[in-house]
Amino acid sequence: MHAKFRGRLAALVLRVPPTRGGAAVRRSGARPRAAALAVGLTLAVSALAPQGSASAADQYEWAALGDSYTAGVFVGEPLPPLGVASRDGCDRTSGAYPGVVERELDEFPPGRPVHLTNVSCGNATITEIADTRQTPISPVQPPADGWPAVDTQVVRAGLNDGTDVVTIGVGGNSLPFGGMLLKCLELGGNLGKSCREYYTSPPEGEENIHDKLARVQDEYVQMLAKVHEAAPNAQVITVGYPAVLPDEGSECNRLSLTELGAIKHADIDWLRDHVLKSLNSTIQRVTSFFGDRYVDVYSSSVGHDACQPAGTKWVEGICGDAAAYWPARLPGTPLNCAPLDKRVTLVHPNAEGHANTAAHVERAIRIALLR
């Protein structure tokens, strides 16, 4: 790590307010007499209030931030539903892991539910979490003049000193991993330069992989610092990416778009070891600097990559199974999955993949709320 980065990181960490353990800690300074009065009033009000009513103080506040691996894109029903004016082009869905976790955390602990505010958005980059507005690109029923820009996720989530937990799953689009996959697919169809060679010694105007990862690390530092500043009492949990690529590139059928298509086996191995694993390591490293919790979903998803058969894979391939509202053609590209009776899934988690992520995120949130 460069000395320049270490200095910037140290300065940022020093500015992050100390994390405290939730609403109970924030109330602990009340005087005994005032506390006794508050208890009495609470009992009186609870006796008169109808069952099921709850104020913000009676629930934990959880904000889910992230990109398409958090939003869900094609897993479950669209949120908000199709045809509703509040749709924003972010492709959040009911089957994505935030919704799965919220349902599992109902009444945790008893009498104190967890309230989810999910502002994740497909194609979000790291800087769009806290710094810059995002223009969504959903291909599902877009307005004639395109989707309007949305505010940063920190603003949309309303992070403040009452936020108890923040989960963040972002980073891939900042490389961008999806764009790299498409370039590898393009280069895999000829005998020319490999994908690894392209991103190791790129043409002018394209960052090499080392510069991409260094930039991602710097952006992630800045982002986490601003999340802590916006939600000084929150437990912050970052979520890594699953094993979307097999342990051996040779496991993939290069004739099948339901896997990784024509991407060369050697390039799959390079993408796995030098891009995907390096991205996860970067996220984990920065997370540890801030004293936050990192959720590893890679280890548990090995063997469930995009090149496995249906029923085993937790990640769909270039083309895959998706809800009927999701398109079979990718606008602006020649990619067309319709002849295969598939949809353009571009290596994203399916319902099983989100269920696996949900199990790990739920555990992390439970631990955070019990601290």
Protein Blocks (a to p, Z undefined) as FASTA:
>chain_A
ZZklmmmmmmmmmmpccddebjklmmmmpcfklmmmmmmmmmmmmmmpcghiacfklpcc
dddeddfklnnopgcjddddehiakbgolopafkbmklmmmmmmgoiaehiacddddfbd
ehiafklmmmpccddfbfghpafkopaddddfklmnopafkbfbdcddehjlmmpmklmm
mmmmmmmmpcbdcfklmmmmccehiacfklmmmmmmmmmmmmmmmmmmmmmmbccddddd
ddfbcfblklpcfkbmklnojadfklmmmmmmmmmmmmmmmmmmmmmmnopacddfklmm
goiafkbcehjaccdcfbdcddfklcfbdghiabdfklnopacekopadfklmmmmmmmm
mmmmmmmmmZZ
